[in-house]
Amino acid sequence: MAHPAHPLVLAVIDGWGLNPDRSSNVLADAKTPIYDRLSARNARTALTASGEAVGMKPGEAGNGETGHRVLGLGRPVTRPAQIIHDTFIADGGGNIASHPVLQDMLARLRRLGGSVHLFGIASPAANYSHQYHLAVLAALLSHEGFDVWVHAFADGVDSHRVKAVDYMAELMEDLAGAENARLATVMGRNYVMDGVGIGERLPAAYEAIVHGLGEQIEHGPSHVADYEAKGIPPHLVPPGVHTQYRGIRQDDAILLMNLRADGFQSLMGALTSDDFSLFERQGRADLAGAYSLYELMPPLDGAVQPLFAMETLTGSFSEALAEAGLSQLHLADPAIAVKARLYQTGGRKDLLPGETFQIMEPPPRTKFEKKPELAALDMAGEAVKAIKKKSHDVIVLNFANVSLAARTGDVTLTRKAAEVIDKCLGKIAAQLEKRGGTLLITSTYGNAETMTDPETGDIYPGNTTNRVPFVLVRGREGGAAPLRPGTLADVAPTLLGLLGVDPPAGMTGASLILTDEETSPRAAL
């Protein structure tokens, strides 16, 4: 295959899926003339970004963790969540009970006399957390004689809104069988999880968790149901504090029941970090220890001790580029920068020769809810500079805008975010058409293309199982070379093939570009 003009630009748009049903497809209503033109006039196909094809359970919706990892490694990868869950159910829970890190925590608490605080989502969705793990640990620690305080976060995003009260009730039933386990706080997940509005919500969550201050409640499910009756969805339920809870005390330990590295950086930073600056904290407890089920992203990976460490996986497309002597520039705003880098590189934290990761800060004092641009336009501008200077062989842009907006459930905001990304694509495509180069457009999972629950008609902010787009734009060369349908694992081999770089041995994906033999009349017989 002829080597294309450099550079090759990969635009990754989280949350941009394909859905022919326009009734719930916010992207179809958005004004995206650039994307529409590029998709119509160039080679395009659809990629599976969920389920078994990317290493997830059958029918499981895609997510950023799996999507970015599979895209970067060019092969399906078993989720750490599955490995963790298998440990919990193996030997009747005996494997997790004997875990050395857990045993170390218990030894410290016995010596100091502290309690344990467990944090987790009351949902079986298993994207960021699973209520089964929360219940098992609460029962196990209670059986060991420790006082256990459970901080339960209502879902309604990764699981259906109408089930949130039921899931919270199931968790409470499980806790009822653990003598020393009690409910501490209940609140919507958006009060503690990274994303739009976390800076405004986390202070109230912090006051409830650390100081036991907030609306007094007796029953967790009723707290969620009461706000649901007022039209407040589960993920936005304000913090409720059980009447018996008094806050985190000196020599207590905290354990986050997480299944992936991202999602709870702000919460855990507020509870553990000396350099936390999102808001001014009033008082901090002297903890006996801070723990997580799965290793957190930097910089908290050193401050919070995980039961399951992140495995570093080799054979990513970024490694292949470095080995081939090609330079690469990765652009992202803070909302996705560390996550995208960590997952796309297989967990590698060190830079390779010729590899640059640049975090673009959004404009100061701007609220995403008003202007969903974040740093997207600046990222596109930086990419244009690199194209003009011919400074890098490969440029990767990771756009989080559409997904962040869709996760809020705000249809208008999501539409605006899609239109912002369209402008960015226009800036980049114009330069490549003028100077030569290749543009690849894809997504790591679907979200914004289905924002209405088909069963209830309610707004649905969760991820989907829909396929995602893959568009190949050959700059000045043009043309719509035929592509085959594939999966996210095929993106990296396609990228490397366009650059004339052999894929690493571990990549099981294959190029999406059909060869002349595959498109010949004889091949069609």
C-alpha positions, 0 to 999 in steps of 0.5 A, spaced: 500 500 500 502 506 498 505 510 504 500 516 505 502 523 506 503 525 513 501 527 518 495 521 520 490 525 525 486 520 529 480 524 532 476 520 538 469 522 540 467 519 546 459 517 546 458 518 538 454 512 536 450 510 530 443 509 531 438 510 525 432 511 529 432 519 529 427 519 535 432 518 540 438 520 536 440 527 539 446 527 534 441 526 528 438 533 530 445 536 531 447 541 526 454 537 524 455 539 516 462 537 516 461 530 519 456 529 515 460 531 509 466 527 511 462 521 512 458 521 505 464 523 501 469 518 504 470 511 506 466 509 512 464 503 516 461 501 523 465 498 529 462 494 534 464 497 541 461 493 546 460 486 548 464 480 547 467 483 541 471 488 545 472 483 551 466 485 555 460 480 557 455 479 552 450 485 551 454 489 555 454 496 553 461 499 551 465 504 556 471 509 556 475 504 560 474 498 555 473 503 549 480 506 549 484 500 551 481 496 546 482 502 541 490 503 543 492 495 544 488 493 537 485 487 541 480 485 546 482 485 553 478 482 559 476 487 563 479 488 570 472 488 573 471 481 571 477 479 574 475 482 580 468 479 580 471 472 579 475 473 585 469 475 589 465 469 587 471 464 588 471 459 594 465 462 597 468 469 597 474 466 601 479 469 596 477 476 597 477 475 605 484 472 605 487 478 600 493 480 603 492 488 602 485 487 606 488 483 611 493 489 612 488 494 613 484 489 618 491 489 622 492 496 622 484 497 624 485 492 630 491 496 633 488 503 632 481 501 634 478 504 628 472 503 623 471 502 616 468 506 611 465 503 604 464 507 598 460 504 592 454 505 587 448 501 589 447 498 582 449 491 579 451 495 572 458 493 574 461 499 570 464 503 575 462 499 581 457 493 583 453 493 589 454 485 590 462 487 592 459 492 597 455 487 600 460 482 601 465 486 604 460 489 609 458 482 611 466 480 611 468 486 615 462 486 620 463 478 621 471 480 623 468 485 629 469 491 625 464 497 625 462 498 618 459 504 615 456 504 608 456 510 603 451 508 598 451 512 591 444 511 587 445 510 580 440 511 574 446 512 569 449 505 568 442 502 570 435 504 569 433 510 573 426 506 575 430 501 578 435 505 582 430 505 589 429 497 588 437 496 587 438 501 594 433 496 597 436 490 595 443 493 598 439 495 605 437 488 605 444 485 604 446 489 610 441 487 614 444 481 615 451 484 617 450 485 625 456 491 625 454 494 618 450 500 618 448 505 613 452 512 613 450 516 607 446 516 601 446 520 595 446 520 587 453 518 584 453 525 581 455 528 587 461 524 588 463 522 581 468 526 576 464 529 571 460 535 569 458 539 576 462 535 580 466 542 583 459 544 585 456 538 588 462 535 592 462 540 597 456 537 600 458 530 599 464 531 603 460 535 609 456 529 609 461 523 609 467 527 613 462 531 618 456 527 618 452 534 616 446 534 611 439 532 611 437 527 616 434 520 614 432 513 617 432 509 610 436 509 604 431 507 599 426 512 601 430 518 601 431 516 593 424 515 592 422 521 595 426 525 591 424 521 585 417 523 586 419 531 586 422 529 579 430 529 581 433 523 578 437 518 582 444 520 580 442 527 582 439 526 589 442 530 594 446 527 600 442 524 606 445 522 612 443 517 617 441 519 624 446 515 627 452 517 623 457 522 626 462 522 620 469 519 619 473 519 626 480 519 627 484 512 625 478 510 621 479 507 614 476 508 607 475 503 602 472 505 595 469 499 591 471 501 584 472 497 578 476 501 574 481 507 575 477 513 573 471 516 576 472 517 583 479 522 583 475 528 586 472 524 591 478 520 593 483 526 592 478 530 597 479 525 602 486 523 602 490 529 598 494 534 601 494 538 594 487 538 593 484 544 590 477 543 587 474 546 594 476 549 601 475 543 605 473 544 613 477 539 617 480 532 615 480 526 619 487 522 620 485 516 617 488 509 619 489 508 611 486 509 604 484 503 600 481 502 593 478 495 590 482 497 583 488 502 583 486 509 581 489 513 576 495 518 578 496 522 582 492 518 587 495 511 585 501 512 590 496 515 596 490 510 595 493 502 596 489 498 591 487 490 592 488 489 585 493 493 581 493 495 574 496 490 570 501 494 564 499 491 557 504 491 552 503 492 544 499 498 543 499 502 537 503 508 541 509 503 542 509 501 535 509 508 532 515 509 537 519 503 535 518 505 528 521 512 529 515 516 528 513 522 532 506 522 536 502 528 539 496 526 544 491 532 545 486 532 550 483 536 556 483 535 563 476 531 563 479 525 559 487 526 559 489 521 564 484 516 563 485 516 555 493 516 556 492 510 561 488 506 557 490 507 550 497 505 552 495 499 556 497 502 563 504 505 561 505 511 565 512 513 562 513 517 555 516 513 549 521 517 545 517 521 540 511 521 544 508 527 547 502 528 551 499 535 552 493 537 556 489 543 554 486 547 559 479 549 558 478 557 558 477 559 565 471 561 569 467 557 564 461 552 566 460 546 561 453 547 562 453 553 559 458 552 554 460 545 552 467 547 548 472 545 554 478 545 550 476 542 544 477 548 540 484 549 542 485 542 541 483 543 534 487 549 533 494 545 536 493 540 531 492 545 526 499 548 528 502 541 528 499 540 521 502 546 518 509 545 522 509 538 520 512 537 527 509 530 528 507 524 524 501 522 528 496 526 532 491 523 536 485 528 539 481 525 545 474 529 545 470 528 551 465 533 550 459 529 547 459 524 552 460 528 558 454 532 555 450 526 554 451 523 561 448 529 564 441 527 560 441 534 557 439 534 550 440 541 548 447 541 551 449 534 548 447 537 541 451 543 542 457 539 544 456 535 538 456 542 534 462 544 537 466 537 535 463 538 528 467 545 528 473 542 530 473 536 525 472 542 520 478 546 522 482 539 522 480 537 515 481 543 512 488 543 513 489 536 511 485 537 505 490 543 503 496 540 505 495 533 505 495 527 510 490 522 513 484 523 518 481 518 522 474 519 525 471 514 530 468 513 537 470 509 543 462 507 545 455 510 544 451 514 548 448 521 545 445 517 539 440 514 544 438 518 549 431 516 550 429 510 554 425 505 549 421 502 555 419 508 559 420 514 554 424 517 560 431 521 558 437 515 558 444 518 560 447 511 559 452 508 554 449 504 549 451 497 545 450 501 538 456 501 533 460 507 532 463 510 526 469 509 523 471 515 517 477 515 513 479 521 510 485 521 505 486 529 505 488 531 498 488 524 495 480 523 497 476 517 494 472 512 498 476 506 498 472 500 501 472 499 508 469 492 512 465 492 518 469 491 524 470 492 531 474 497 535 480 492 535 481 494 528 482 501 529 490 500 531 492 495 525 488 500 520 492 506 523 499 502 523 497 500 516 496 506 513 503 508 516 507 502 513 508 500 520 507 492 522 502 491 528 505 488 534 505 481 535 499 481 540 494 485 536 489 481 533 485 486 530 486 487 522 486 493 517 479 495 516 481 497 509 479 492 503 485 489 499 484 490 491 483 482 491 477 483 496 474 488 492 475 484 486 469 481 482 472 474 483 472 475 490 465 477 490 463 470 487 
